[in-house]
């Protein structure tokens, strides 16, 4: 019998996970507040439902844009299940959702993801799982359906803590990649050559490899994560580090570039568009950005 899994939130990440789970042979029940997102799931063989209460799968993934969206979803849950909460949100908000679901006999695991939307489509995600070990073991067989690796990190909240550390590196490496491209272009090097050579060098990073092609193409319209959405993650990381008294000088130096992207009308562009911000600062004028 085909195993069934639910996905709530069929945006960039959720839709990619649903598609890969379908390819892996699972039945996917999906819900999103946007009718177009539900229709898209149906077109690829999934089973969209009209409300969260109609999801009957034993394991449900939530991929949501805000804490309020999570609490709205929690209020609508009825079926007992294990919830894999994959969004990047403050730990205290996830703990509140966990307590609310526990009163309904539902277990929530904190399972944020490492990877962009493009990586999600390629099943190149890493899951940082934390929470009740028994529930994790029951949900674990579903994880290879949408990720390339997963780690169980122990107590609830450790998944988010690891995610904050990972996203700090993403924020810095994205800006360092843009800075390297702009330096190279200012020196007269072709951006495609910069990418092809440095992607195989000691200076490469995962973000250089993932975001570099967008910077080469000067194309940021199809956002795998928008600057506006990443602002949420940046705020969470900053507050988390401040509460711990942990110095983050490179992260603090990178943050103004994302703020500048917002101010320059790039809020809905991919975060790789910080390259365009630095190009303007350097006086580089390429063909019209897309």
C-alpha positions in Angstrom: 0.0 0.0 0.0 1.3 3.5 -0.9 2.3 5.6 2.1 0.6 8.9 2.4 2.1 12.2 3.6 0.7 15.6 3.9 2.3 18.9 2.9 0.9 22.2 4.1 2.3 25.3 2.4 2.8 24.7 -1.3 5.1 27.7 -2.0 8.6 27.4 -3.5 9.9 24.9 -0.9 6.6 23.0 -0.1 5.8 22.5 -3.8 9.3 21.2 -4.5 9.1 18.7 -1.6 5.7 17.6 -2.7 6.9 17.0 -6.2 9.9 14.9 -5.1 7.7 12.9 -2.7 5.4 12.0 -5.5 8.4 11.0 -7.7 9.5 8.8 -4.8 6.2 6.9 -4.9 4.4 8.5 -1.9 0.8 9.7 -2.0 0.8 13.5 -1.3 -2.1 15.3 0.3 -1.6 19.0 0.0 -3.1 22.3 1.3 -2.3 25.9 0.6 -4.4 29.0 1.0 -3.8 29.8 -2.7 -6.1 27.9 -5.1 -3.4 28.1 -7.8 -0.9 26.2 -5.6 -3.5 23.5 -4.9 -4.2 23.2 -8.6 -0.5 22.9 -9.4 -0.3 20.0 -7.0 -3.2 18.3 -8.7 -1.5 18.7 -12.1 1.5 16.7 -11.0 -0.5 13.9 -9.4 -1.0 15.1 -5.9 -4.2 15.2 -3.9 -5.1 18.8 -2.9 -7.6 19.2 -0.1 -10.0 22.1 0.6 -9.0 22.5 4.2 -6.3 21.3 6.7 -8.9 19.3 8.6 -9.2 17.0 5.6 -5.6 15.9 5.7 -5.5 12.3 7.0 -1.9 11.4 6.5 0.1 10.0 9.5 3.0 12.4 8.8 2.6 16.1 7.7 5.2 18.6 6.5 4.5 22.3 7.2 6.4 24.9 5.1 5.2 28.3 6.1 6.2 32.0 5.7 5.6 33.3 9.3 4.8 32.4 12.9 1.2 33.6 12.5 0.8 31.2 9.5 2.0 28.4 11.7 -0.4 29.2 14.5 -3.3 29.5 12.1 -2.4 26.0 10.7 -2.1 24.6 14.2 -5.6 25.8 15.1 -7.0 24.0 12.1 -5.4 20.6 12.7 -7.7 17.8 13.7 -6.1 14.4 12.7 -3.6 12.9 15.0 -0.3 12.8 13.2 3.4 13.7 13.4 4.1 17.2 12.1 7.5 18.0 10.6 7.8 21.8 10.9 10.4 22.9 8.3 10.0 26.7 8.4 12.6 29.1 9.7 11.0 30.7 12.7 11.9 31.7 16.3 12.2 28.6 18.6 9.7 30.1 21.0 7.0 30.2 18.3 7.6 26.6 17.4 7.5 25.6 21.1 4.1 27.4 21.4 2.8 25.5 18.3 4.2 22.3 19.8 2.3 22.8 23.0 -0.9 23.6 21.2 -0.7 20.5 19.1 0.2 18.3 22.0 -3.2 19.1 23.6 -4.7 17.5 20.5 -2.5 14.4 20.7 -0.3 15.6 17.8 3.5 15.6 17.9 5.4 18.5 16.3 9.1 18.0 15.4 11.4 21.0 14.7 12.8 20.1 11.3 14.2 23.2 9.4 15.9 22.7 6.0 19.2 23.7 4.6 18.9 24.6 1.0 17.4 27.0 -1.5 14.3 26.6 -3.6 16.4 25.4 -6.5 18.1 22.9 -4.3 14.7 21.8 -3.0 13.6 21.0 -6.6 16.8 19.0 -7.1 16.2 17.1 -3.9 19.4 18.7 -2.5 18.0 19.6 0.9 19.4 18.6 4.3 17.0 18.2 7.2 17.9 19.3 10.7 15.5 17.3 12.8 14.9 17.7 16.6 12.3 16.7 19.1 10.8 13.4 20.3 13.0 10.6 19.1 10.3 8.0 18.8 8.2 10.4 16.5 11.3 11.1 14.5 11.9 7.4 13.9 8.3 7.0 12.6 8.8 10.0 10.2 12.3 9.2 9.1 11.3 6.9 6.2 9.7 9.9 4.4 12.8 12.1 4.6 14.8 10.5 1.7 11.8 11.3 -0.5 12.6 15.0 -0.5 16.1 15.4 0.9 19.7 14.1 0.3 20.6 13.9 3.9 19.1 14.3 7.4 20.4 14.6 10.9 18.7 14.0 14.2 20.0 16.6 16.6 18.3 15.7 19.9 16.2 18.0 22.0 13.4 20.1 20.4 14.8 23.4 19.1 18.3 22.1 18.2 17.2 21.8 14.6 16.4 25.5 14.5 19.6 26.4 16.3 21.6 24.5 13.7 19.5 26.3 11.0 20.4 29.7 12.3 24.1 28.8 12.2 23.7 27.5 8.6 21.8 30.6 7.5 24.5 32.8 9.0 26.9 31.2 6.7 24.5 31.5 3.8 24.1 35.2 4.4 27.8 35.8 4.5 28.8 33.5 1.6 26.1 35.0 -0.6 27.6 38.5 -0.1 31.2 37.2 -0.4 30.3 35.6 -3.7 28.8 38.8 -5.0 31.8 40.8 -3.8 34.2 38.4 -5.6 32.2 38.7 -8.8 32.2 42.5 -8.6 35.9 42.7 -7.9 36.6 40.4 -10.9 34.3 42.3 -13.2 35.8 45.6 -12.1 39.2 44.2 -13.0 38.0 43.3 -16.5 37.3 39.6 -16.0 34.3 38.0 -17.7 31.7 36.9 -15.1 31.2 33.5 -16.7 34.9 32.8 -16.7 35.0 33.9 -13.0 32.4 31.3 -12.2 33.9 28.5 -14.2 37.3 29.0 -12.7 36.5 29.8 -9.1 33.8 27.1 -8.7 36.7 24.6 -8.8 39.1 26.7 -6.6 39.9 26.7 -2.9 37.8 29.9 -2.6 34.5 28.3 -3.7 31.6 27.8 -1.4 28.2 26.1 -1.8 26.6 29.5 -2.2 29.1 30.4 -4.9 28.1 27.3 -6.7 24.4 27.7 -6.3 24.0 31.5 -6.6 27.0 32.2 -9.0 25.0 31.3 -12.2 22.4 33.9 -11.3 25.1 36.5 -10.8 26.7 35.6 -14.1 23.3 35.9 -15.9 22.4 39.1 -14.0 19.0 37.4 -13.6 17.2 37.5 -10.2 13.5 37.5 -11.0 12.8 33.8 -10.3 13.6 33.9 -6.6 14.4 30.7 -4.7 14.2 32.9 -1.6 13.4 36.6 -2.0 15.3 39.4 -0.3 12.1 40.3 1.6 11.6 36.8 2.9 15.3 36.4 3.9 15.0 39.6 6.0 12.9 37.4 8.4 15.7 34.9 8.7 18.3 37.7 9.1 16.3 39.2 12.0 15.9 35.8 13.7 19.7 35.1 13.4 20.6 38.5 14.7 18.3 38.3 17.7 19.5 34.8 18.5 23.2 35.7 18.4 22.5 38.9 20.5 20.7 36.9 23.1 23.6 34.6 23.4 26.2 37.3 23.4 27.9 35.7 20.4 29.9 38.1 18.2 28.9 38.1 14.5 31.1 40.7 12.8 30.9 39.2 9.3 27.1 38.7 9.5 26.7 42.3 10.7 28.8 43.5 7.8 26.7 41.6 5.3 23.3 42.7 6.6 23.4 46.3 5.1 23.7 44.8 1.6 20.4 43.1 2.0 18.9 46.3 3.4 20.2 48.1 0.4 18.6 45.6 -2.0 15.3 46.2 -0.3 15.7 50.0 -0.7 16.6 49.6 -4.3 13.4 47.8 -5.2 14.7 44.3 -5.1 12.5 43.0 -2.3 11.0 40.2 -4.4 14.2 39.4 -6.3 16.4 36.5 -5.3 19.0 37.2 -2.5 21.7 36.8 -5.1 20.7 40.3 -6.2 23.1 41.7 -3.6 25.5 41.4 -6.6 23.5 44.1 -8.4 23.8 46.3 -5.3 27.5 46.0 -5.2 27.8 46.5 -9.0 26.0 49.8 -8.6 28.4 50.8 -5.8 31.3 49.9 -8.1 29.9 51.8 -11.1 29.6 48.6 -13.2 26.8 48.8 -15.8 25.8 45.5 -17.4 22.8 44.8 -19.6 19.4 45.3 -18.0 18.9 43.1 -14.9 16.2 40.4 -15.2 
